[in-house]
Amino acid sequence: MKKQTKIVNAGRSKKWTGNVVNPPVERASTVVFDSIKEMKHATANRGNQVLFYGRRGTSTSFAFSDAMTELEGGAGCALYPSGTAAITNAILSFVETGDHILMVDTAYEPTRDFCDKVLTKLGIETTYYDPLIGDNITELIKDNTKVLFLESPGSLTMEVQDVPRLAKIAHEHGCVVILDNTWASPINFQPFEHGVDISIQAATKYVVGHSDVMLGTATATKAHWPQLRENSYLMGQCTSPDDLYLAMRGIRTLGVRLKQHEHNALKVAHYVAQRNDVDVVLHPAFESCPGHQYFKRDFLGSNGLFSFVFKSGNAKSLEAFLEGMEHFKMGYSWGGFESLVIGVNNVQNLRSATKWPYDAPLVRLHIGLEDVDDLIEDLDKAFDRFH
Ligand SMILES: Cc1ncc(COP(=O)(O)O)c(CNNC(=O)CNC(=O)c2ccccc2[N+](=O)[O-])c1O
């Protein structure tokens, strides 16, 4: 089945939908049984998508979980109330006190905060590594290293990692490989074809695609699924069927939306690249982006999120650039239909193992589905305000 057909059909087993196209919004805490036999069957199969109790899921979550499992190419998908919850719970599923993990230095800031403020309390040590470290990752692996965490590309500075190479080395040392694949989604990067064991989606972004749901997923290989599923349950992780219904709706247009975001963003990135006040465009599809060669080799496309760095400027000029936009709203998150912008004056504050080579401000753009000429006109005026 081709990718776009898979997107249309994912998760639509008649087990969940009956003769209706979409799964129901099945809300539940208590599930009742007519016999002890029925109750025993449900209890024995409570981890295998049999209705048992709200926290174990209902037809809505079984359908969405199946859909993500199919799109990612995994063995099972655990659901969480946010992308951050998916990241933290996935890591916690594979470590214990006394262990050590390797975390990419360009990880999303709350991922770093979890390592520094929670894992440390649990006696779990984190070493941050250069996203482009390559074979030298071997020197950072210790006897108690249990997890290698990647985020490729980094969601702020866009470094693309050599996932298969790093995964191979990690597996040679018995580590679990967890990838935050939110930027690409499984549409543009198939994690398990590149050596990943656990693939994270902040479904909040492109999967939902409409900036109206907080949701995370972690999809595992056959070898790692039982441990991820059990730990997800033990941590009481569950999600709202209403949110999952919206996320399932998001999946159906994920392919076509990503193509439009990609088209628009490439046009905007080429416009930004020719601006004299711009030092570098950090878009994985551009040679100027660190790890571009891995994007070309491993990715099937790009999306609406990229960054650029000015040649000069300061907090005041950055504020003038950001304020007054007509279409680019300032706000956190990305992956919805709307265009967004954030500015960062000091990227170095967000990393600890690598030197950020620029002094001027960075801007991250999320290119939405607006007409791209309107977006470029908006940026034209913003660059004029920047001086
Ligand atoms: C790759 C990746 N992975 C997980 C999450 C978390 O998802 P959640 O929001 O559903 O918890 C995210 C959420 N992303 N949110 C943002 O990028 C919002 N921007 C920021 O947090 C931000 C703002 C200023 C400076 C730096 C950052 N930053 O992204 O690090 C993500 O980008």
The ligand as a MOL file (V3000), in Angstrom:
LIG
                    3D

  0  0  0     0  0            999 V3000
M  V30 BEGIN CTAB
M  V30 COUNTS 32 33 0 0 0
M  V30 BEGIN ATOM
M  V30 1 C 10.7130 18.5200 18.7450 0
M  V30 2 C 9.7080 18.6670 19.8530 0
M  V30 3 N 9.4380 17.6070 20.6450 0
M  V30 4 C 8.5550 17.7020 21.6600 0
M  V30 5 C 7.8860 18.8870 21.9050 0
M  V30 6 C 6.9300 18.9480 23.0650 0
M  V30 7 O 5.6290 18.7120 22.6220 0
M  V30 8 P 4.4200 19.2280 23.5270 0
M  V30 9 O 4.3480 20.6950 23.3210 0
M  V30 10 O 3.2280 18.4910 22.9940 0
M  V30 11 O 4.7440 18.8340 24.9510 0
M  V30 12 C 8.1160 19.9930 21.0940 0
M  V30 13 C 7.3380 21.2570 21.3630 0
M  V30 14 N 7.8170 22.3600 20.6610 0
M  V30 15 N 7.5160 23.5590 21.1380 0
M  V30 16 C 8.2290 24.6030 20.6920 0
M  V30 17 O 9.0970 24.4620 19.8730 0
M  V30 18 C 7.8970 25.9420 21.3070 0
M  V30 19 N 9.1100 26.7420 21.3540 0
M  V30 20 C 9.9040 26.6740 22.4470 0
M  V30 21 O 9.7120 25.9000 23.3430 0
M  V30 22 C 11.0760 27.5890 22.5050 0
M  V30 23 C 10.8650 28.9230 22.6820 0
M  V30 24 C 11.9420 29.7810 22.8250 0
M  V30 25 C 13.2350 29.2840 22.8050 0
M  V30 26 C 13.4580 27.9470 22.6040 0
M  V30 27 C 12.3810 27.0990 22.4100 0
M  V30 28 N 12.6050 25.7400 22.0940 0 CHG=1
M  V30 29 O 11.8360 25.1730 21.2530 0
M  V30 30 O 13.5610 25.1480 22.6230 0 CHG=-1
M  V30 31 C 9.0490 19.8980 20.0570 0
M  V30 32 O 9.3470 20.9580 19.2630 0
M  V30 END ATOM
M  V30 BEGIN BOND
M  V30 1 1 1 2
M  V30 2 1 2 3
M  V30 3 2 2 31
M  V30 4 2 3 4
M  V30 5 1 4 5
M  V30 6 1 5 6
M  V30 7 2 5 12
M  V30 8 1 6 7
M  V30 9 1 7 8
M  V30 10 2 8 9
M  V30 11 1 8 10
M  V30 12 1 8 11
M  V30 13 1 12 13
M  V30 14 1 12 31
M  V30 15 1 13 14
M  V30 16 1 14 15
M  V30 17 1 15 16
M  V30 18 2 16 17
M  V30 19 1 16 18
M  V30 20 1 18 19
M  V30 21 1 19 20
M  V30 22 2 20 21
M  V30 23 1 20 22
M  V30 24 1 22 23
M  V30 25 2 22 27
M  V30 26 2 23 24
M  V30 27 1 24 25
M  V30 28 2 25 26
M  V30 29 1 26 27
M  V30 30 1 27 28
M  V30 31 2 28 29
M  V30 32 1 28 30
M  V30 33 1 31 32
M  V30 END BOND
M  V30 END CTAB
M  END
